[in-house]
């Protein structure tokens, strides 16, 4: 499942990067939040696939509670923090460009996805 999650992340990153490049040239006045959401969309399916794999099959061994809570809370925390940062920059009229906003969206999900992959690898080895 780790390999499928990585494949899904590569597809998501490539697809949204191409979309950001296209939208940046076609609609330069688009708000930074839209590019941030595209960054979230790049890794969210990969995180979700890995997260669901940590839960395990029904009737099987349940997930490790602390790791389950951390892997589900980190992406949410990342989204909240990066959204607040983006709103702060926007109110000060110094919002970053489209590519930086896209990277900010990726940065929101990346720690949670990484911890989820580590959790899945540890679960597979035990």
Secondary structure as the mmCIF struct_conf table of DSSP 4:
data_model
#
loop_
_struct_conf.conf_type_id
_struct_conf.id
_struct_conf.beg_label_comp_id
_struct_conf.beg_label_asym_id
_struct_conf.beg_label_seq_id
_struct_conf.end_label_comp_id
_struct_conf.end_label_asym_id
_struct_conf.end_label_seq_id
HELX_RH_AL_P HELX_RH_AL_P1 UNK A 2 UNK A 26
TURN_TY1_P TURN_TY1_P1 UNK A 28 UNK A 29
HELX_RH_AL_P HELX_RH_AL_P2 UNK A 32 UNK A 55
BEND BEND1 UNK A 57 UNK A 57
TURN_TY1_P TURN_TY1_P2 UNK A 58 UNK A 59
BEND BEND2 UNK A 60 UNK A 60
HELX_LH_PP_P HELX_LH_PP_P1 UNK A 61 UNK A 63
HELX_RH_AL_P HELX_RH_AL_P3 UNK A 65 UNK A 91
TURN_TY1_P TURN_TY1_P3 UNK A 92 UNK A 93
HELX_RH_AL_P HELX_RH_AL_P4 UNK A 98 UNK A 125
#
